[in-house]
């Protein structure tokens, strides 16, 4: 009998790299696209803006909420020329929020440690001058940076594979509640983290999986129950939520309006019915850099995001950098999965931006 060759696990047979992809000038209200190099197993991207706010005699007024400054990238999508859906499709602020749940640290890089390219996000803008604006948006391709670092990684060296990062850019009105003629100029820089593609005769490749982060807005119609039915697509790891009002100058709102969140299977069986206060406590314990329901420096550049919550079904082991699918929901094994938001109060224009973090076996179609 022929003995099967024992392959080295991918974790021990590869090496991490960090590399520059390219730069594209900012165009207000435009679109930019980066094609990724055909090198390595892709695990993470870093989209950096390095530029300035050019103010006239009257300074612009920044939005005192989650839009500033990350909404300058109003939509980010990562797509490949195989399959029939995006790998990532979400707003810049939502992807920044996701990355905060990956890092269970009390140290926040958004205040910068100095040096070339350090994040510079001014809360007030000087008149008749150019004020530096520098920030980055991490785009996670895998469920975490630790034990699940290779789940959903993309082999960029696959034959004929082409992967693109597409960014829809906001105009100045996306960052400023009062523009006052200000303009934003600068450059978008893209970097990527990847792992070497080893010899398949000696090293086992990661299992081909599709890890996706897909967001969409859901409008509340009344107080009481508002039901969002998630698509039958993959296994749900986390559900990110950002509550806001489309008509308000300070759009984020906290649990003063949300009573509880329920999860129902097949329109009948309630799996979870979590009071908003308890979900907030769980978020605070799981992500200690958060302060649920409030905003530090609310009128400046918030380190902690008001109106943001996450239902984490991938944290059964309660370990940083490690995911456990014990509580994850296989949506394709259930006829319908509903998330029911029970609202204590309602104002016209109340929304929640919902982002699903899901995994599924990778199947090439078409």
N, C-alpha and C positions, 0 to 999 in steps of 0.2 A: 504494500500500500504506500502511495506517495504521501509523504508528510508535508502538510501545508506550511509554507514559510511564515514565521512569526514576524510581523511588521512592527516597527517602532511606533508608539503612539505619536500623533501629530504634535502634541504639546511639547514633546521632548526631541522632536526631529526637525524643528523649524526655528527661525529667529525673527524677532520683531524689527521692523524698519519704520522710520518716519521720514516722509519726503515731501518736497514741494511739487505741486501740480502746475500752477500757472496763475496769472493775474489778468483781470479784465477791468477796465475803467467803469465807474459807476455812471448809470444813465437814469435820471429821475423818471420813474414810471415805466421803465423799460424792462427788458429781459436779457439775461446772460446765460451762457451754457458752457460748462467745462466737460471735455471728454477725458476720462480717466486713462492713465497709461495701462497698457496690457502687461502689468508686472505685479505679481504677488497675490495673496489672499487678502482682500479688502476687509477691514474690521471697523474703521472709523474715519470720518472726515472732519476737518476743521475749516470752516468758512469764516475768514476774517475780513472785516472792513477797516480800512485805514484811510482816514480822510479828515474833513473839517466841515464845520458849520459856518457859512459866510453870512453874517448879519449886517443889516443896514443901520439906519439911525434909530430904529426901534427893534428891540430884540424879539425873537420868536418865543413862544411859551410852550414848553414841552408838556406832553401828556403825563400827568402824575400817576401813571399806572403801568401795566405790563407791556404796553406797546413800545415804550421808549427804552432802548433804541432798536430792539431786535425786530420790530415790525418793518424796519427798512427793507428786510427780506420778507415780503408779505406771503410768499408761497415758495416752498422748496420741495423739489421732487427729485428722487434718485430712481432712474429707470434703466433697464437693459433691453437689448433688442431680441430677447427671448422671453417667453411667457406672455401673459396678457394683463399684467397689472404692475403698479409701481411698487418699489421696495420701500420708499419713503414718499409721503405726500402730506405735508403739514406746514403750518406757519412757522416763521422764525421764532416767535415767542414760545410756541408750544415745544419746539425742539430744544430750546434752552431750558425749559422747565423739566423736560425728560432727563436731560443730562444732570440736573441737580439731584434727581433721585438715584442716579448711578453713583454719585459721590457722597458717601455718608461721612461727611467731614464738616467740622465747624469752621474750617478755613475756606474762605470764599475768594476765588481769584478775581472776581469782578471789581474788587477794589484795588487790584494791581499790586505787584511787589516791586515795581519799577523796572527800568531797563528798556531797551529798544522794543517797541511794539506792545508795551504794557497797556492794558485796557484803560482808556480814558473816556469817561462818560460824564460830561458836565451836567449838573442839574439846572444851572442857569447859564444863559448865553450872553456874552459881552456884546455891546453894541459896536457897530462900525469896525468889526475885526473878524478874524478867522479863528474859531475856537476848535482845537483838535477833538476829533471823535474817533475812538478806536475801540472795537469790541469784536468778539468772536462767537460763533454759533457752532457747537459740536453736533455732529450728525452721527448717531450711533447705528452701526449696521448689524451688530450682534446684541443679544440680550443683556450682557454686562461685560466688563473688562477682566473678569476673574475666571472662575471655573467654566463659564459658558462662553468664553471668548471666541470660540470657533463655530458656534451654532448660528448658521445663517451667513457666515463669511462668504465672500464672492471670489471665486477663482478668476481673476482678471486675465489669466493666461489661457483660458479656455479658447479653443479654436473659434474664430469668427465672433467672439463675444465683444460687444461694445456697451460700455456703461457711461451714462451721462448724468451730470448734476445740473439741473435746470432751476434757475432762480428768477422769480417774478419780483421786481423791485417796486417799492412804494414811492409815491411822490412825497414832497415835504409835508403835505397835509396828513400823511400817515404817522408822523412823529410829533407834529406841533398842533396844539389846539388853536393857536393863533400864529400863522406863518409870518406875517409882516414882511413879506418879500425875501425872506431868508432862502438860501440855497444850500444844498449839500453836494460836495464834490469829494472824490477820492477814488480808491481802488479796492476791488474785491480780490483777496488772495485765497487760494485753496491749497490745503495740505492734506495728506492722507497717511493713515497708519495701516501697515500691511505686514503680512508674514510671508517669509520665503516659501516658494513652491518647491518642495523637496522631491527627491527621486521616488516615484510611486512603487518602485521595486523594493524599497527599504523602509519607507515611512507610510503609514496609513493616512489617507486624506480624510478631512472632516466629512461627516455625513451631509449629503446635499439637502439643505433645508432652506426654506423661504422665511426670513424674519422681516416683518413689515411693521411700519408705523404710519397709520393712515388716520387723518382727522377730517372732521366735518362739523359744521354748526348745526345745532338743534334748537329750534325756537320753542319757548314755553308759550302756551296759549291761555293759561288760566292758573289760578291757585288750585291746590289739590293735586291730583295725579296727572303727570305728563309722561307718556310712555315712548321710549326710544327702543326700537327693535334693531338689534345689531345684525349685520349680514352673516349668513352662514358661511364662514370663511375662517378656517384654521382654528388653532387653540389660543384662546384669549389669556394673555399673561397679566396685563395691566390695563386699566381703563383710566386715562387721564381726563380731568375735567377742569375747565376754566369758565367761571360764571361771569357774565358781563351784560351790560345794557347798551344796545347799539345807539341809543339816543342821548346818553349821558356824557358829560365831559370827563368825569371820572368813572370809567365803565365798570370796573371790577366791583362785585359785591360778594359778601361772605355769607355765612350760614344763618344770618338773620332772616333770610328768605327761604332757605331750604330746611324742611322738617326732617325727612329721612330719605334714604336711597334703598330701593328694593331691587332684587334680582329674581326674576321668575323664569321657570322653565315651562315650555308648552302652554303658556298663558294661564297656568293654574298653580303650579307648585312654587311656593316662595322659598328660595334658598337663603337669601339674605334679606333682612330688613334692618338697616343700620341707621340709627339716629345720626344726624349731621355732627352733633357734638362728639360722638364716639369715633366717627371716621376721622374727624379732626385730631382727636387725641392719638389715634393710631398713626396718623401721618407725622405728628410731632415726635412720637417715640421712634418711628422708623427712620425719619429724616430730621436729625436734630438741628439742622440749620434752618428749618422752617419754624414759623410762629403762626399757627393757624388762626385765620380770621382777622389778622391785623397786617399792617404794612410798616416795616421799619423804613424811615426816611420816605414816607408816603408821597411827599411832594418833591422828592428828588429822584434818586435812583435806587429802587427797592432791592435789597438783598433777599428779603422774604416776600413772596408773592401773595397778595391778598386775592381771595376768590379762587384759589387753586386747590384742588383735591385730587387724590389718586386712590383708586381701589386696587390694591396690590395683591394679586393672586399668585405671584411668583416668589413670594418671600416666606414660604413655610419654614425654612430653616433659620430665618432671622440672622443671616450672615452677610456681611458686606461682600460684594463681588461674587455672590453665589446665588443661583436661582434653583427653585424646587417646584416642580409642576404638580405637586400633590393637590393643590386647590385650583389649578388652572381649569378653564372651561373649554371643552372640545365642542365648539359651536356646531360642527357638522354632524355630531351624534345626537343633537337635540332638534326637534322640529322648529322651535322658536325660543330665542333668549331675549327677554325684555328687561330693560333697565327703567324703573319707574321712579321719577323724581317727584316727591310729594312736597309741594311748595306751600309755605305758610302764607305768602303774599306774592303778588304778581304786578308788574308794571309793563306797559306796552314796550316792546323792544328787548325784553329779557331773553337772553340766549345762554346756552352752554356750548362751548367748543369741546367736542368729544374726540379723543384720540385713542384708537385701539392699537395695542401692541400685541401682535400675534405671531405664531410660528406654524409652519405646515411643511409637509414633505414637498420638495421641489419637483414640479412636473412641467416639462416643456410642452407647450401646445402651439399648434400652428406652424 
